[in-house]
Every structure is written in structure tokens, then in C-alpha cells.
Amino acid sequence: MSERIWTAGLVVIGDEILSGRTQDANIANSAKWLNVQGVRLAEVRIVADLMDQIVSAVNALRSAHDYVFTTGGIGPTHDDITVDAVAQAFGVPVVIHPRARAILADYYESRGGLNEGRLRMARVPKGAELIENATSGAPGIRMGNVFVLAGVPRIALNMMDALSGTLEGGRPMLSHTIGCSVAESEVAELLLKVERAHEGCQIGSYPFFRDGGVGANFVIRSTDPHQLNLCATALMEGLKAHGWHPVDGGI
Amino acid sequence: MSERIWTAGLVVIGDEILSGRTQDANIANSAKWLNVQGVRLAEVRIVADLMDQIVSAVNALRSAHDYVFTTGGIGPTHDDITVDAVAQAFGVPVVIHPRARAILADYYESRGGLNEGRLRMARVPKGAELIENATSGAPGIRMGNVFVLAGVPRIALNMMDALSGTLEGGRPMLSHTIGCSVAESEVAELLLKVERAHEGCQIGSYPFFRDGGVGANFVIRSTDPHQLNLCATALMEGLKAHGWHPVDGGI
């Protein structure tokens, strides 16, 4: 049974991530949210606040995937160039979106009014739609299959909420974790054997070193709950048969 | 004054990051470590455990940057294909490295001995050198300008330690942070003006929403300590002149 898999790419725009100053949270947040929408995050590129890098990442990912998300670079300051880059990627001019301007005028009415920097946040690639958010005035932007979200994780999550249920996707990816105090090198063959015996299931092995001992969590992923369950049972049984003590749910 | 800037790309290999299961730590760790080596992390790609994706990311980044680092996918299990991918990127076969085999044989002597999975970790692209690490037996690999590191952050850090001082680089990037309880949209023009007046300095603006209020940290970056200092002083003075209360060091 062949299943249509929907994939997304993510472009994280931000010198602050590349400098190591800020720990990114948008990758994990969007990965989890996309999964619930039935879309798989397939590739991420983190680029600097540079026009060429953003344009080429957006163009590479929008032709390779069903959806592209960007985070960061949509604020009011001079280093916020994501809108210009997405417009360039699509070959369209940047225009002021009347509804975005109205949202911002309303939001800033009691906060000192619109100024040049704030008005920057009403700029969109021509033809784009808005993604509203409740946290701050500035909306996100949808341009074709590209979704331009904020860099601040809380605002980005708000924009994802606003998009929930609007994306066409497939079945959500399910996962089942089994942990075991075993060196993964002891069970490599078993993992491969169990994976091959269960179509549509992948088993990832994630070792850890804790309290002086070694162990690993084995994460089985599938969109088919029945196959997932069979695979998890087979792995539990296989580990026990080798004398190990697996923990269902992971450790 | 034009300065040679050394750049690196990072390829993070791992379904567990793309699924949102694991919060990546290697990006921030390597960014900080590279900075101390005088090398700037310029681009990151996170790809799945898929041969084609890894090969094309490694090839794209190794031609664009002085150095490429990879993290993940060098363990003993069937989903660990980074070595094969790097070999394919360089067009060379995979061979057993005698020194890696000896290290692993030694390490596993008291841990059940070598087996097929463990011996996988002695495989390298033909012509590669080893990067030793003290945490686990398995070494990292250097192939041309590509450095293949472990996915487990503690082991990856160990391998970086082993490489400290061995990379040719430029002057480390310095930074100075100034925080202020101000909407960044109020000071966008000031930031641009101050940045333009100080050659070789970039100012990034990172807003936050905290305790119901807004604020931002402004991070000035330069490799020139004198220019950095002048720029920071000008920004502090500029913020004060507008009636704001900047905090040197950030908030």
C-alpha cells in the first residue's frame, strides 16, 4: 500500500541561532505541530539574515516540498528582510497590505501610533494573504505554499494555531518508544530484523550515557497504528528473548 | 580594511530532530566552539537519515564554506549511514580504518568484544583521518574539509575539544549586548543609524515579551574590539537621548 506523504521544509532565519546566542525552539515546535497536521518536516535550513541565502533556501525548499515555513526576520528593524526575500523568490514586488496596516494601526493606537518601523510589518509580497496572531499586532504571511512566521517562539506558535486544520495533509505519524539499558551496538542486528519485518515502520536508535551506564531509546514510527503495535510488540519480545529488560514507553 | 572571514557549514543528520522528539544541542554548541576558533557558522542544514539528502547537503556546503561539520549517524545501527554518505560525496569507497578498529577492540575488550555492529564504527571514507574522543570508543572522522562528529552532544563536544586549535581561522567574533524595555519598533531607525556609523559592526535586535511588557536585546557583533566598543557606547547614548533606560549587558 503506497501512501501519499506530505512534506514541509523549514527555513530558520537568524544570525542569533548561527552565533549560538539563542537556542532555537521553532524547529521542534513546528515539527510537532506539522505532525499533527499530517505533514512531515523533511528538511531544515538555518541561514543568516542575508538576502541571497534566504531567497535560495526558500526556492530550493518550495520546489522540493508541499509546504515551506520560515521563522524570523519579520519585525520592524533593518535586519528584518524575510518579506523582501520571499517576494524576490516569487519574483513579485513588496506592497503594503491594507488589512495588515489596519491591524497594526489598531494595535498601536494605544501604544504610540504607527511609525516607519511599525509600518514595515504591513509589507507583504504582492498576492500574499495574512496569518493573524493574537500575541502581537504583526501578522504572518502566506504566499503560495510558503508560510512566513515570526521568530519569537510564542508568536510563531500562535500563528501555527491560526493555521491548524487548514493544511492538506496525510495521516499523522505515530510513534512508540521502547527504552533499554543496553549498548545499541549489542542490538543493531535485532533492530534491523524487526524493522524489515514490519512494512511502513522505521526504527530509530538513540543512545544515551547516564549515571555511568549506557542505554538507548528505540523509537518506532509509522502512520499505521496496527503495524506500529505489531512492530513494538516484536521488538519488546526480541529484546526479552536476548535477556535484556526493555521498558515500554522509553527511559 | 577587508578581512578574510572563515566560514563553516553544519549538517545535522537525524530523524529525531525533524520529528521534534529531540531538541538539538549541537547547533548552539558548535556555533560557540567555532567562534572561539575564529570560524563563523554560516549555514546549517538538518536532514533525515537518507543517503541522497546527506550527500547533497555535504556537497553543497563543502564547496560553499571552508569547513563542514556533520553531527549524527555514526553509531552501530542500520540507520547510521553518515560514513557511507560522506564517502559517496567524495566519490571514494568505505574502508575499515586499522587504528579505529584497534581503538574499538581495546574499548570493547571489557564490554563483550567487537561484533558486526561495533565494527561498523571503524568504517571510514578511504583517505580519512580519525578524530579521537575520550567518552566512547568510536572516533570521529576528518575527510578533507569535512569533519564527521557524533550526534550525542557530549561526545560531539569531546571531539570538538580534540580539534581545538587545529583549524585555520580568522579573528573571533566579539559581541556586546544592550537590553532595553522598549518596543523594537520604537528604535528601528536609531539601530540602523548607529550600525551604519560603525564599520564592521552588525546590530541584531531580539525582541521579547515578558511579564506583560515588551523589550529587546540589541546584540552588536564585530571582530574589532575598538569598533565594537565605540558602537556600544553610541547605542547606549542614543537610547538614553531618546529617554529610554538601556541596560549594558542585556536584560
Interface residues (C-beta under 8 A of the other chain):
Chain A: V12 D15 E16 I17 L18 S19 G20 R21 T22 Q23 D24 A25 I27 A28 N29 S30 A31 K32 N35 R40 L41 A42 E43 V44 R45 I46 V47 A48 D49 Q53 G75 P76 T77 H78 D79 Y108 R111 G112 N115 E116 G117 R118 R120 M121 T135 S136 V152 R154 I155 M173 S175 A183 E184 S185 E186 V187 A188 E189 L191 L192 E195 Q202 I203 G204 S205 Y206 P207 F208 F209 V219 R221
Chain B: V12 D15 E16 I17 L18 S19 G20 R21 T22 Q23 D24 A25 I27 A28 N29 S30 A31 K32 N35 R40 L41 A42 E43 V44 R45 I46 V47 A48 D49 Q53 G75 P76 T77 H78 D79 Y108 R111 G112 N115 E116 G117 R118 R120 M121 T135 S136 V152 R154 I155 M173 S175 A183 E184 S185 E186 V187 A188 E189 L191 L192 E195 Q202 I203 G204 S205 Y206 P207 F208 F209 V219 R221
